[in-house]
Amino acid sequence: MKLHAMKFGLACSVSASVLWVICSILVALIPSMMLSISGDMVHMQLQDMGWHLTLVGALWGLVAWAVVTGFTGWLIAAIYNRLLN
């Protein structure tokens, strides 16, 4: 079964965008807990650091992740379709 590469890429982009918005909201609401969770995820002690979340930064991050994940999803689907042949 072939994948429609553009639709798959768009699905990846939308999914990453939703996750980015949720994460940004959580960082704004509970920054110390999110910093602790982020440190646990990368096996580092990040408590001495802090968040510098701005609206412009969050929007740029949203755009960047949407583009990168959309392209990556498209690329994965395109490679997958080529491997079927």
HELIX and SHEET records of a PDB file:
HELIX    1   1 ALA A    5  LEU A   29  1                                  25    
HELIX    2   2 PRO A   31  MET A   41  1                                  11    
HELIX    3   3 LEU A   55  LEU A   84  1                                  30    
END                                                                             
